[in-house]
Amino acid sequence: MKQFRCGDVVPGCQWVARNEDEQQLFEEIHTHARDAHGMDEVPPEVLDAIQGVITEVQV
Ligand SMILES: [Zn+2]
């Protein structure tokens, strides 16, 4: 299971997403970035930052 904590990229944000599938996880992240942070497009450097903080977690 892959986990992303938005607070690792956006200080103060409590949102956490988990998904088995990295592609689906990124779709969830895109939706959250748009709805919560007003990012219609997620810039490549932010995608890199996101990729860098995704961790593998045991369920
Ligand atoms: Zn967030």
PDB file of the backbone (N, CA, C, O) and the ligand in Angstrom, with CONECT records:
HET     ZN  A 101       1
ATOM      1  N   MET A   1       0.849  -1.203   0.000  1.00  0.00           N
ATOM      2  CA  MET A   1       0.000   0.000   0.000  1.00  0.00           C
ATOM      3  C   MET A   1       0.872   1.235   0.000  1.00  0.00           C
ATOM      4  O   MET A   1       1.777   1.365   0.824  1.00  0.00           O
ATOM      5  N   LYS A   2       0.601   2.145  -0.926  1.00  0.00           N
ATOM      6  CA  LYS A   2       1.382   3.382  -0.983  1.00  0.00           C
ATOM      7  C   LYS A   2       0.650   4.492  -0.235  1.00  0.00           C
ATOM      8  O   LYS A   2      -0.575   4.595  -0.292  1.00  0.00           O
ATOM      9  N   GLN A   3       1.412   5.308   0.459  1.00  0.00           N
ATOM     10  CA  GLN A   3       0.809   6.386   1.247  1.00  0.00           C
ATOM     11  C   GLN A   3       1.454   7.719   0.916  1.00  0.00           C
ATOM     12  O   GLN A   3       2.669   7.827   0.751  1.00  0.00           O
ATOM     13  N   PHE A   4       0.604   8.727   0.825  1.00  0.00           N
ATOM     14  CA  PHE A   4       1.087  10.090   0.617  1.00  0.00           C
ATOM     15  C   PHE A   4       0.500  10.999   1.686  1.00  0.00           C
ATOM     16  O   PHE A   4      -0.716  11.041   1.872  1.00  0.00           O
ATOM     17  N   ARG A   5       1.356  11.721   2.382  1.00  0.00           N
ATOM     18  CA  ARG A   5       0.911  12.740   3.335  1.00  0.00           C
ATOM     19  C   ARG A   5       1.108  14.094   2.695  1.00  0.00           C
ATOM     20  O   ARG A   5       2.231  14.501   2.399  1.00  0.00           O
ATOM     21  N   CYS A   6       0.006  14.786   2.484  1.00  0.00           N
ATOM     22  CA  CYS A   6       0.097  16.099   1.829  1.00  0.00           C
ATOM     23  C   CYS A   6       0.955  17.061   2.650  1.00  0.00           C
ATOM     24  O   CYS A   6       1.641  17.919   2.095  1.00  0.00           O
ATOM     25  N   GLY A   7       0.912  16.913   3.969  1.00  0.00           N
ATOM     26  CA  GLY A   7       1.691  17.801   4.834  1.00  0.00           C
ATOM     27  C   GLY A   7       3.194  17.731   4.597  1.00  0.00           C
ATOM     28  O   GLY A   7       3.925  18.639   4.993  1.00  0.00           O
ATOM     29  N   ASP A   8       3.667  16.651   3.949  1.00  0.00           N
ATOM     30  CA  ASP A   8       5.092  16.565   3.616  1.00  0.00           C
ATOM     31  C   ASP A   8       5.463  17.534   2.493  1.00  0.00           C
ATOM     32  O   ASP A   8       6.629  17.895   2.328  1.00  0.00           O
ATOM     33  N   VAL A   9       4.445  17.952   1.720  1.00  0.00           N
ATOM     34  CA  VAL A   9       4.690  18.868   0.610  1.00  0.00           C
ATOM     35  C   VAL A   9       4.094  20.247   0.912  1.00  0.00           C
ATOM     36  O   VAL A   9       4.687  21.280   0.601  1.00  0.00           O
ATOM     37  N   VAL A  10       2.914  20.234   1.523  1.00  0.00           N
ATOM     38  CA  VAL A  10       2.227  21.483   1.876  1.00  0.00           C
ATOM     39  C   VAL A  10       2.134  21.545   3.400  1.00  0.00           C
ATOM     40  O   VAL A  10       1.249  20.931   3.995  1.00  0.00           O
ATOM     41  N   PRO A  11       3.040  22.282   4.026  1.00  0.00           N
ATOM     42  CA  PRO A  11       3.059  22.322   5.492  1.00  0.00           C
ATOM     43  C   PRO A  11       1.700  22.704   6.067  1.00  0.00           C
ATOM     44  O   PRO A  11       1.069  23.667   5.631  1.00  0.00           O
ATOM     45  N   GLY A  12       1.264  21.923   7.060  1.00  0.00           N
ATOM     46  CA  GLY A  12       0.004  22.230   7.728  1.00  0.00           C
ATOM     47  C   GLY A  12      -1.188  21.457   7.205  1.00  0.00           C
ATOM     48  O   GLY A  12      -2.216  21.385   7.878  1.00  0.00           O
ATOM     49  N   CYS A  13      -1.075  20.871   6.006  1.00  0.00           N
ATOM     50  CA  CYS A  13      -2.196  20.102   5.471  1.00  0.00           C
ATOM     51  C   CYS A  13      -2.224  18.724   6.122  1.00  0.00           C
ATOM     52  O   CYS A  13      -1.200  18.047   6.214  1.00  0.00           O
ATOM     53  N   GLN A  14      -3.429  18.312   6.579  1.00  0.00           N
ATOM     54  CA  GLN A  14      -3.563  17.044   7.307  1.00  0.00           C
ATOM     55  C   GLN A  14      -3.988  15.890   6.398  1.00  0.00           C
ATOM     56  O   GLN A  14      -4.147  14.765   6.872  1.00  0.00           O
ATOM     57  N   TRP A  15      -4.173  16.146   5.116  1.00  0.00           N
ATOM     58  CA  TRP A  15      -4.742  15.139   4.217  1.00  0.00           C
ATOM     59  C   TRP A  15      -3.750  14.004   3.969  1.00  0.00           C
ATOM     60  O   TRP A  15      -2.570  14.235   3.708  1.00  0.00           O
ATOM     61  N   VAL A  16      -4.254  12.777   4.054  1.00  0.00           N
ATOM     62  CA  VAL A  16      -3.435  11.598   3.792  1.00  0.00           C
ATOM     63  C   VAL A  16      -4.188  10.695   2.819  1.00  0.00           C
ATOM     64  O   VAL A  16      -5.385  10.461   2.987  1.00  0.00           O
ATOM     65  N   ALA A  17      -3.498  10.194   1.817  1.00  0.00           N
ATOM     66  CA  ALA A  17      -4.111   9.283   0.851  1.00  0.00           C
ATOM     67  C   ALA A  17      -3.338   7.976   0.836  1.00  0.00           C
ATOM     68  O   ALA A  17      -2.113   7.953   0.957  1.00  0.00           O
ATOM     69  N   ARG A  18      -4.091   6.879   0.683  1.00  0.00           N
ATOM     70  CA  ARG A  18      -3.462   5.568   0.526  1.00  0.00           C
ATOM     71  C   ARG A  18      -4.106   4.859  -0.643  1.00  0.00           C
ATOM     72  O   ARG A  18      -5.317   4.949  -0.847  1.00  0.00           O
ATOM     73  N   ASN A  19      -3.294   4.153  -1.410  1.00  0.00           N
ATOM     74  CA  ASN A  19      -3.826   3.371  -2.510  1.00  0.00           C
ATOM     75  C   ASN A  19      -2.820   2.289  -2.888  1.00  0.00           C
ATOM     76  O   ASN A  19      -1.610   2.490  -2.786  1.00  0.00           O
ATOM     77  N   GLU A  20      -3.335   1.136  -3.328  1.00  0.00           N
ATOM     78  CA  GLU A  20      -2.452   0.075  -3.806  1.00  0.00           C
ATOM     79  C   GLU A  20      -1.796   0.477  -5.115  1.00  0.00           C
ATOM     80  O   GLU A  20      -0.673   0.080  -5.423  1.00  0.00           O
ATOM     81  N   ASP A  21      -2.536   1.280  -5.879  1.00  0.00           N
ATOM     82  CA  ASP A  21      -2.110   1.600  -7.233  1.00  0.00           C
ATOM     83  C   ASP A  21      -1.583   3.030  -7.299  1.00  0.00           C
ATOM     84  O   ASP A  21      -2.298   3.974  -6.963  1.00  0.00           O
ATOM     85  N   GLU A  22      -0.333   3.187  -7.732  1.00  0.00           N
ATOM     86  CA  GLU A  22       0.276   4.513  -7.731  1.00  0.00           C
ATOM     87  C   GLU A  22      -0.447   5.464  -8.675  1.00  0.00           C
ATOM     88  O   GLU A  22      -0.578   6.651  -8.379  1.00  0.00           O
ATOM     89  N   GLN A  23      -0.911   4.957  -9.796  1.00  0.00           N
ATOM     90  CA  GLN A  23      -1.643   5.798 -10.749  1.00  0.00           C
ATOM     91  C   GLN A  23      -2.913   6.362 -10.112  1.00  0.00           C
ATOM     92  O   GLN A  23      -3.221   7.545 -10.257  1.00  0.00           O
ATOM     93  N   GLN A  24      -3.651   5.488  -9.398  1.00  0.00           N
ATOM     94  CA  GLN A  24      -4.876   5.946  -8.735  1.00  0.00           C
ATOM     95  C   GLN A  24      -4.553   6.904  -7.602  1.00  0.00           C
ATOM     96  O   GLN A  24      -5.291   7.856  -7.349  1.00  0.00           O
ATOM     97  N   LEU A  25      -3.447   6.646  -6.925  1.00  0.00           N
ATOM     98  CA  LEU A  25      -3.024   7.541  -5.845  1.00  0.00           C
ATOM     99  C   LEU A  25      -2.768   8.942  -6.410  1.00  0.00           C
ATOM    100  O   LEU A  25      -3.178   9.943  -5.823  1.00  0.00           O
ATOM    101  N   PHE A  26      -2.083   8.997  -7.558  1.00  0.00           N
ATOM    102  CA  PHE A  26      -1.806  10.297  -8.172  1.00  0.00           C
ATOM    103  C   PHE A  26      -3.098  10.991  -8.601  1.00  0.00           C
ATOM    104  O   PHE A  26      -3.191  12.217  -8.538  1.00  0.00           O
ATOM    105  N   GLU A  27      -4.089  10.221  -9.034  1.00  0.00           N
ATOM    106  CA  GLU A  27      -5.367  10.838  -9.401  1.00  0.00           C
ATOM    107  C   GLU A  27      -6.033  11.445  -8.169  1.00  0.00           C
ATOM    108  O   GLU A  27      -6.590  12.541  -8.235  1.00  0.00           O
ATOM    109  N   GLU A  28      -5.973  10.733  -7.054  1.00  0.00           N
ATOM    110  CA  GLU A  28      -6.528  11.282  -5.810  1.00  0.00           C
ATOM    111  C   GLU A  28      -5.789  12.550  -5.403  1.00  0.00           C
ATOM    112  O   GLU A  28      -6.396  13.527  -4.965  1.00  0.00           O
ATOM    113  N   ILE A  29      -4.466  12.518  -5.557  1.00  0.00           N
ATOM    114  CA  ILE A  29      -3.646  13.677  -5.195  1.00  0.00           C
ATOM    115  C   ILE A  29      -3.994  14.873  -6.079  1.00  0.00           C
ATOM    116  O   ILE A  29      -4.092  16.002  -5.600  1.00  0.00           O
ATOM    117  N   HIS A  30      -4.182  14.610  -7.383  1.00  0.00           N
ATOM    118  CA  HIS A  30      -4.564  15.686  -8.297  1.00  0.00           C
ATOM    119  C   HIS A  30      -5.879  16.327  -7.877  1.00  0.00           C
ATOM    120  O   HIS A  30      -6.010  17.550  -7.856  1.00  0.00           O
ATOM    121  N   THR A  31      -6.852  15.484  -7.542  1.00  0.00           N
ATOM    122  CA  THR A  31      -8.163  15.991  -7.133  1.00  0.00           C
ATOM    123  C   THR A  31      -8.041  16.825  -5.865  1.00  0.00           C
ATOM    124  O   THR A  31      -8.636  17.897  -5.753  1.00  0.00           O
ATOM    125  N   HIS A  32      -7.268  16.326  -4.917  1.00  0.00           N
ATOM    126  CA  HIS A  32      -7.071  17.053  -3.662  1.00  0.00           C
ATOM    127  C   HIS A  32      -6.324  18.367  -3.907  1.00  0.00           C
ATOM    128  O   HIS A  32      -6.686  19.396  -3.336  1.00  0.00           O
ATOM    129  N   ALA A  33      -5.303  18.344  -4.737  1.00  0.00           N
ATOM    130  CA  ALA A  33      -4.515  19.546  -5.015  1.00  0.00           C
ATOM    131  C   ALA A  33      -5.399  20.621  -5.645  1.00  0.00           C
ATOM    132  O   ALA A  33      -5.255  21.810  -5.359  1.00  0.00           O
ATOM    133  N   ARG A  34      -6.303  20.186  -6.495  1.00  0.00           N
ATOM    134  CA  ARG A  34      -7.209  21.134  -7.154  1.00  0.00           C
ATOM    135  C   ARG A  34      -8.227  21.693  -6.157  1.00  0.00           C
ATOM    136  O   ARG A  34      -8.420  22.904  -6.055  1.00  0.00           O
ATOM    137  N   ASP A  35      -8.879  20.771  -5.416  1.00  0.00           N
ATOM    138  CA  ASP A  35      -9.973  21.194  -4.540  1.00  0.00           C
ATOM    139  C   ASP A  35      -9.466  21.929  -3.300  1.00  0.00           C
ATOM    140  O   ASP A  35     -10.080  22.903  -2.864  1.00  0.00           O
ATOM    141  N   ALA A  36      -8.362  21.474  -2.737  1.00  0.00           N
ATOM    142  CA  ALA A  36      -7.903  22.022  -1.460  1.00  0.00           C
ATOM    143  C   ALA A  36      -6.858  23.118  -1.636  1.00  0.00           C
ATOM    144  O   ALA A  36      -6.754  24.021  -0.807  1.00  0.00           O
ATOM    145  N   HIS A  37      -6.081  23.038  -2.723  1.00  0.00           N
ATOM    146  CA  HIS A  37      -4.964  23.968  -2.866  1.00  0.00           C
ATOM    147  C   HIS A  37      -5.042  24.823  -4.126  1.00  0.00           C
ATOM    148  O   HIS A  37      -4.130  25.597  -4.418  1.00  0.00           O
ATOM    149  N   GLY A  38      -6.145  24.678  -4.874  1.00  0.00           N
ATOM    150  CA  GLY A  38      -6.364  25.530  -6.034  1.00  0.00           C
ATOM    151  C   GLY A  38      -5.380  25.323  -7.165  1.00  0.00           C
ATOM    152  O   GLY A  38      -5.142  26.235  -7.956  1.00  0.00           O
ATOM    153  N   MET A  39      -4.792  24.108  -7.253  1.00  0.00           N
ATOM    154  CA  MET A  39      -3.858  23.809  -8.344  1.00  0.00           C
ATOM    155  C   MET A  39      -4.612  23.084  -9.457  1.00  0.00           C
ATOM    156  O   MET A  39      -4.884  21.887  -9.354  1.00  0.00           O
ATOM    157  N   ASP A  40      -4.945  23.815 -10.517  1.00  0.00           N
ATOM    158  CA  ASP A  40      -5.604  23.154 -11.644  1.00  0.00           C
ATOM    159  C   ASP A  40      -4.650  22.198 -12.335  1.00  0.00           C
ATOM    160  O   ASP A  40      -5.032  21.114 -12.775  1.00  0.00           O
ATOM    161  N   GLU A  41      -3.397  22.626 -12.418  1.00  0.00           N
ATOM    162  CA  GLU A  41      -2.349  21.763 -12.945  1.00  0.00           C
ATOM    163  C   GLU A  41      -1.312  21.596 -11.838  1.00  0.00           C
ATOM    164  O   GLU A  41      -0.973  22.556 -11.146  1.00  0.00           O
ATOM    165  N   VAL A  42      -0.818  20.384 -11.677  1.00  0.00           N
ATOM    166  CA  VAL A  42       0.239  20.179 -10.697  1.00  0.00           C
ATOM    167  C   VAL A  42       1.572  20.291 -11.429  1.00  0.00           C
ATOM    168  O   VAL A  42       1.860  19.479 -12.309  1.00  0.00           O
ATOM    169  N   PRO A  43       2.395  21.289 -11.077  1.00  0.00           N
ATOM    170  CA  PRO A  43       3.658  21.499 -11.802  1.00  0.00           C
ATOM    171  C   PRO A  43       4.613  20.314 -11.633  1.00  0.00           C
ATOM    172  O   PRO A  43       4.576  19.616 -10.619  1.00  0.00           O
ATOM    173  N   PRO A  44       5.471  20.094 -12.642  1.00  0.00           N
ATOM    174  CA  PRO A  44       6.387  18.941 -12.598  1.00  0.00           C
ATOM    175  C   PRO A  44       7.239  18.897 -11.339  1.00  0.00           C
ATOM    176  O   PRO A  44       7.500  17.820 -10.804  1.00  0.00           O
ATOM    177  N   GLU A  45       7.679  20.069 -10.858  1.00  0.00           N
ATOM    178  CA  GLU A  45       8.525  20.052  -9.660  1.00  0.00           C
ATOM    179  C   GLU A  45       7.734  19.624  -8.428  1.00  0.00           C
ATOM    180  O   GLU A  45       8.288  19.040  -7.497  1.00  0.00           O
ATOM    181  N   VAL A  46       6.427  19.920  -8.431  1.00  0.00           N
ATOM    182  CA  VAL A  46       5.583  19.468  -7.318  1.00  0.00           C
ATOM    183  C   VAL A  46       5.357  17.958  -7.425  1.00  0.00           C
ATOM    184  O   VAL A  46       5.356  17.248  -6.418  1.00  0.00           O
ATOM    185  N   LEU A  47       5.164  17.475  -8.661  1.00  0.00           N
ATOM    186  CA  LEU A  47       5.025  16.032  -8.861  1.00  0.00           C
ATOM    187  C   LEU A  47       6.270  15.297  -8.374  1.00  0.00           C
ATOM    188  O   LEU A  47       6.176  14.236  -7.756  1.00  0.00           O
ATOM    189  N   ASP A  48       7.443  15.876  -8.662  1.00  0.00           N
ATOM    190  CA  ASP A  48       8.694  15.281  -8.183  1.00  0.00           C
ATOM    191  C   ASP A  48       8.718  15.230  -6.667  1.00  0.00           C
ATOM    192  O   ASP A  48       9.110  14.225  -6.073  1.00  0.00           O
ATOM    193  N   ALA A  49       8.288  16.341  -6.037  1.00  0.00           N
ATOM    194  CA  ALA A  49       8.264  16.400  -4.575  1.00  0.00           C
ATOM    195  C   ALA A  49       7.308  15.352  -4.012  1.00  0.00           C
ATOM    196  O   ALA A  49       7.602  14.690  -3.017  1.00  0.00           O
ATOM    197  N   ILE A  50       6.143  15.215  -4.680  1.00  0.00           N
ATOM    198  CA  ILE A  50       5.149  14.224  -4.240  1.00  0.00           C
ATOM    199  C   ILE A  50       5.739  12.817  -4.325  1.00  0.00           C
ATOM    200  O   ILE A  50       5.649  12.026  -3.386  1.00  0.00           O
ATOM    201  N   GLN A  51       6.348  12.529  -5.483  1.00  0.00           N
ATOM    202  CA  GLN A  51       6.946  11.216  -5.696  1.00  0.00           C
ATOM    203  C   GLN A  51       7.986  10.907  -4.613  1.00  0.00           C
ATOM    204  O   GLN A  51       8.129   9.770  -4.163  1.00  0.00           O
ATOM    205  N   GLY A  52       8.704  11.959  -4.212  1.00  0.00           N
ATOM    206  CA  GLY A  52       9.770  11.785  -3.233  1.00  0.00           C
ATOM    207  C   GLY A  52       9.291  11.474  -1.829  1.00  0.00           C
ATOM    208  O   GLY A  52      10.064  10.970  -1.015  1.00  0.00           O
ATOM    209  N   VAL A  53       8.020  11.765  -1.524  1.00  0.00           N
ATOM    210  CA  VAL A  53       7.535  11.548  -0.155  1.00  0.00           C
ATOM    211  C   VAL A  53       6.507  10.427  -0.069  1.00  0.00           C
ATOM    212  O   VAL A  53       5.991  10.146   1.012  1.00  0.00           O
ATOM    213  N   ILE A  54       6.200   9.775  -1.205  1.00  0.00           N
ATOM    214  CA  ILE A  54       5.310   8.613  -1.145  1.00  0.00           C
ATOM    215  C   ILE A  54       6.044   7.463  -0.478  1.00  0.00           C
ATOM    216  O   ILE A  54       7.173   7.139  -0.848  1.00  0.00           O
ATOM    217  N   THR A  55       5.401   6.849   0.507  1.00  0.00           N
ATOM    218  CA  THR A  55       6.037   5.758   1.235  1.00  0.00           C
ATOM    219  C   THR A  55       5.192   4.493   1.101  1.00  0.00           C
ATOM    220  O   THR A  55       3.991   4.546   0.837  1.00  0.00           O
ATOM    221  N   GLU A  56       5.850   3.370   1.290  1.00  0.00           N
ATOM    222  CA  GLU A  56       5.183   2.071   1.293  1.00  0.00           C
ATOM    223  C   GLU A  56       4.779   1.774   2.730  1.00  0.00           C
ATOM    224  O   GLU A  56       5.622   1.816   3.626  1.00  0.00           O
ATOM    225  N   VAL A  57       3.504   1.476   2.967  1.00  0.00           N
ATOM    226  CA  VAL A  57       3.055   1.170   4.328  1.00  0.00           C
ATOM    227  C   VAL A  57       2.418  -0.211   4.393  1.00  0.00           C
ATOM    228  O   VAL A  57       1.822  -0.691   3.429  1.00  0.00           O
ATOM    229  N   GLN A  58       2.562  -0.834   5.555  1.00  0.00           N
ATOM    230  CA  GLN A  58       1.914  -2.124   5.793  1.00  0.00           C
ATOM    231  C   GLN A  58       0.488  -1.871   6.264  1.00  0.00           C
ATOM    232  O   GLN A  58       0.230  -0.931   7.016  1.00  0.00           O
ATOM    233  N   VAL A  59      -0.431  -2.712   5.820  1.00  0.00           N
ATOM    234  CA  VAL A  59      -1.828  -2.552   6.212  1.00  0.00           C
ATOM    235  C   VAL A  59      -2.137  -3.524   7.341  1.00  0.00           C
ATOM    236  O   VAL A  59      -3.266  -3.562   7.831  1.00  0.00           O
TER     237      VAL A  59
HETATM  238 ZN    ZN A 101      -3.257  19.104   0.985  1.00  0.00          ZN2+
END
